Amino acid sequence: MYQPFHKLRVRFAECEMRQGDVAQAAGMAKSTMTARMKGYQPWTSAEITRVAAVLNIPREQIGEFFFEPSPKSKKGA
């Protein structure tokens, strides 16, 4: 089953943080974080900035974590 934001989920694990921990550290409600991670609602630029700061994601790598291609649009699909 496809899960959006796989690379972001891996980063949570690398930082030894759960999704709820990241949400709290970034000043987000856990329910908001869940909606973003499931792809139900788009991320705001402020949320991306705060989550990237919590996870020490360099500015130039933000796109790799938050703007992945959808499974339908991958090359060769």
N, C-alpha and C positions, 0 to 999 in steps of 0.2 A: 504494500500500500504506500502510495506517495505521501510524503510529509513535506510541506513547504519549509524553507529555511533550515535545511539540513546542516549547512555549514555553521549557522548560528547555534544550532543545538549542540554541535560538536564543540564549539567554543565555550558554551556553558560548562560542559564536562571538563574541558581543559582547565577552566578557571575554578573547578570544583564548586560550582554554583548550580542550584536548581532554577527552573524558570521563575518560580515565585520569589526566590532570593534576588534575582536580577531585577524583577519588577519592583520590589521594595527599594532596592538600592538606587534605581533609576526614577523613583518617585511616581510609579505607575500602579494602578490597581491591578491585582492579579488577574481579574476578569478581562481587563483591557489587554494585558500581555497575552492571555490565552487567545483572544479574538485576533490579535495581530499574528501570532505564531501559527494559527490554523488558516490564515489567509482570509478570514471573514471580513476584516476591516483593514484598510491600508495604514501603514505607519505614517506618523507625522514627522516632519523634519526634526522637531524638538525631541521627540521620542528616540529617533535614530541617533541623534547626537548624544543623548544621555545614556542610552544602552551601550553605544560604542565606547563611551568614556568608562563605564563600569567594567566592560570586558577588555579594556585596553586594545581596542581595534584601531589601528592607525587610520587617519583620515583618508589616505589614498586607497585603503582596502575596504572601505565601507560598502561600496557597490557589490563586492563579492559576497557579502553577508546578507544584505538587505534587498538586492535587486537581481534575483536569479531568474533565469528563463522559466516559464511555466513548462510542465512536462509535455504539453501538446506542441510547443514551439521549438523544441530542441531539434538540432540539425539531424536530418535523416529520419525524422518521425513522420 
